[in-house]
Amino acid sequence: MFRYAAKVSLLTLSWIPVAITVSEHVGHVGRIQGSSMKPTLNPDSSLGWSDYVFLWKWGLRDNNSMKVGDVVLLRSPTDPEKILIKRVLGVAGDEILTRAPYPKPRCPIPTNHLWVEGDNIHSVDSNNFGPVSTGLVIGKATRIVFPPSRFGPMPTTGGREARIAELKKQAGLGPDAAAE
């Protein structure tokens, strides 16, 4: 009996390095907190729900691995202890029309950088800190895995513009009405 238990324990322990390697280099499921990506993620946060997403890590350093519309996890450029989740709105070579408080109306995105914004209108993002280095990206959110009612691929459309258009529609304003 002892021999069997030792064998099972040893076999189980031998898989721990594999699990750690997969989690660190391939991907894992992570809990999303905060309202930065609301309503795409955590639309029911007032009820105490949090979304769980699959975070893909494999090949993030490859050229062209991140595209406009991707949702990424990254270290905050202003506080490396904080982890942010944002949507990519610009990649190297793009020129972005910025919003306040960014000091200039346009911003060219340099090589190895991204312009990221939260879907929430009040998100702290590249409009506050400028383009971010691709080296700060930790993973790409590819699927919502919980709650089950929202299981599926991460929406690649949406973002602030879609939210502003939705608010205008609810207020009965036309599509050309000025955004506040």
C-alpha positions as CSV (number, residue, x, y, z in Angstrom):
1,M,0.0,0.0,0.0
2,F,2.8,2.4,0.9
3,R,4.6,1.6,-2.3
4,Y,1.5,2.4,-4.4
5,A,1.0,5.7,-2.6
6,A,4.6,6.7,-3.1
7,K,4.4,5.8,-6.8
8,V,1.3,7.9,-7.3
9,S,2.7,10.8,-5.3
10,L,6.0,10.7,-7.3
11,L,4.1,10.5,-10.6
12,T,1.9,13.5,-9.6
13,L,4.9,15.5,-8.5
14,S,6.7,14.9,-11.7
15,W,3.9,16.7,-13.6
16,I,4.3,20.0,-11.6
17,P,7.2,21.3,-13.7
18,V,5.2,20.6,-16.9
19,A,2.1,22.5,-15.5
20,I,4.3,25.4,-14.5
21,T,6.0,25.6,-17.9
22,V,2.6,25.5,-19.7
23,S,1.3,28.2,-17.4
24,E,4.3,30.5,-17.9
25,H,4.9,30.0,-21.6
26,V,1.7,28.7,-23.3
27,G,-1.2,30.1,-21.4
28,H,-3.6,29.8,-18.5
29,V,-7.0,30.9,-17.2
30,G,-7.1,34.2,-15.3
31,R,-9.6,36.3,-13.4
32,I,-10.3,39.8,-14.7
33,Q,-10.9,42.5,-12.1
34,G,-12.0,46.1,-12.5
35,S,-14.1,48.0,-15.0
36,S,-11.5,49.1,-17.5
37,M,-12.9,46.8,-20.2
38,K,-16.6,47.1,-19.3
39,P,-19.0,46.3,-21.0
40,T,-16.8,43.7,-22.9
41,L,-15.5,42.2,-19.7
42,N,-17.2,42.2,-16.3
43,P,-20.5,43.7,-17.5
44,D,-22.2,42.3,-14.3
45,S,-19.5,43.5,-11.9
46,S,-22.1,45.2,-9.7
47,L,-23.4,41.7,-8.9
48,G,-20.0,40.6,-7.7
49,W,-19.2,38.6,-10.9
50,S,-15.8,38.5,-12.5
51,D,-15.0,37.2,-15.9
52,Y,-12.4,34.6,-16.4
53,V,-10.5,34.5,-19.7
54,F,-7.9,32.3,-21.3
55,L,-4.6,34.2,-21.5
56,W,-2.4,33.1,-24.5
57,K,1.3,33.6,-24.0
58,W,2.9,31.6,-26.8
59,G,4.6,33.6,-29.5
60,L,3.9,37.0,-28.1
61,R,7.4,38.2,-29.1
62,D,6.9,37.2,-32.7
63,N,6.5,40.1,-35.2
64,N,2.9,40.9,-36.0
65,S,1.6,38.7,-33.1
66,M,-0.6,41.5,-31.8
67,K,-3.2,43.2,-34.0
68,V,-5.7,46.0,-33.7
69,G,-8.7,44.6,-31.8
70,D,-6.7,42.2,-29.6
71,V,-7.3,42.4,-25.9
72,V,-4.0,42.2,-24.0
73,L,-2.8,41.9,-20.4
74,L,0.2,44.2,-19.7
75,R,2.3,45.7,-16.9
76,S,1.4,49.3,-16.2
77,P,4.1,51.6,-17.7
78,T,3.6,53.9,-14.7
79,D,3.4,51.2,-11.9
80,P,5.0,47.8,-12.8
81,E,3.3,46.2,-9.8
82,K,-0.1,46.7,-11.5
83,I,-1.5,44.5,-14.3
84,L,-3.8,46.2,-16.9
85,I,-6.1,44.7,-19.5
86,K,-6.7,46.8,-22.6
87,R,-7.7,46.6,-26.3
88,V,-5.0,47.3,-28.9
89,L,-6.1,50.2,-31.1
90,G,-2.8,50.9,-32.8
91,V,0.4,49.0,-33.7
92,A,3.8,50.1,-34.9
93,G,3.5,52.4,-37.9
94,D,-0.1,53.5,-37.2
95,E,-1.0,57.1,-36.3
96,I,-3.6,57.4,-33.6
97,L,-6.1,60.2,-33.1
98,T,-5.8,60.8,-29.4
99,R,-8.1,62.0,-26.6
100,A,-7.6,64.2,-23.6
101,P,-5.5,64.1,-21.5
102,Y,-2.9,63.2,-24.2
103,P,-1.0,66.4,-25.0
104,K,-1.1,66.1,-28.8
105,P,-4.0,65.4,-31.2
106,R,-2.2,62.7,-33.1
107,C,0.5,60.1,-32.0
108,P,2.6,58.0,-34.4
109,I,3.2,54.5,-32.9
110,P,6.9,53.7,-32.8
111,T,8.4,50.3,-33.6
112,N,7.8,47.6,-30.8
113,H,5.0,49.7,-29.3
114,L,1.2,49.6,-29.1
115,W,-1.6,52.0,-28.4
116,V,-4.0,50.5,-25.9
117,E,-7.3,51.7,-24.6
118,G,-9.9,50.3,-22.3
119,D,-13.5,49.8,-23.6
120,N,-14.7,51.8,-20.6
121,I,-15.0,55.5,-21.5
122,H,-13.3,56.4,-18.2
123,S,-10.4,54.0,-18.5
124,V,-6.8,55.0,-17.7
125,D,-4.9,54.0,-20.9
126,S,-2.5,55.2,-23.6
127,N,-4.3,58.6,-23.6
128,N,-2.8,59.0,-20.2
129,F,0.7,57.4,-20.7
130,G,1.2,57.2,-24.4
131,P,2.3,54.2,-26.5
132,V,3.4,51.2,-24.5
133,S,6.3,48.8,-25.3
134,T,5.3,45.4,-26.5
135,G,7.8,44.1,-23.9
136,L,5.2,45.0,-21.2
137,V,2.6,42.6,-22.7
138,I,2.1,39.5,-20.5
139,G,-0.6,37.7,-22.5
140,K,-3.4,38.0,-25.0
141,A,-7.0,37.3,-23.8
142,T,-8.4,35.0,-26.5
143,R,-11.6,33.5,-24.9
144,I,-14.0,34.2,-22.2
145,V,-14.3,31.0,-20.2
146,F,-16.6,32.1,-17.3
147,P,-19.4,32.7,-16.8
148,P,-20.8,30.0,-19.0
149,S,-23.4,32.2,-20.5
150,R,-20.6,34.4,-22.1
151,F,-18.3,31.5,-23.0
152,G,-16.7,32.1,-26.4
153,P,-14.0,34.0,-28.4
154,M,-13.0,37.4,-27.2
155,P,-14.8,40.1,-29.2
156,T,-12.3,41.9,-31.5
157,T,-14.7,44.8,-32.1
158,G,-16.1,47.2,-29.6
159,G,-14.0,49.6,-27.7
160,R,-14.7,53.1,-26.7
161,E,-16.2,54.2,-30.1
162,A,-18.8,51.4,-30.0
163,R,-19.7,52.4,-26.4
164,I,-20.1,56.1,-27.3
165,A,-22.2,55.2,-30.4
166,E,-24.4,53.0,-28.1
167,L,-24.8,55.8,-25.6
168,K,-25.8,58.3,-28.4
169,K,-28.3,55.8,-29.7
170,Q,-29.9,55.4,-26.2
171,A,-30.0,59.2,-25.9
172,G,-31.7,59.6,-29.3
173,L,-28.8,61.4,-30.8
174,G,-27.7,60.9,-34.4
175,P,-24.4,59.2,-35.3
176,D,-22.8,62.6,-36.1
177,A,-23.5,64.2,-32.7
178,A,-20.5,65.4,-30.9
179,A,-19.1,63.1,-28.2
180,E,-18.6,64.6,-24.8
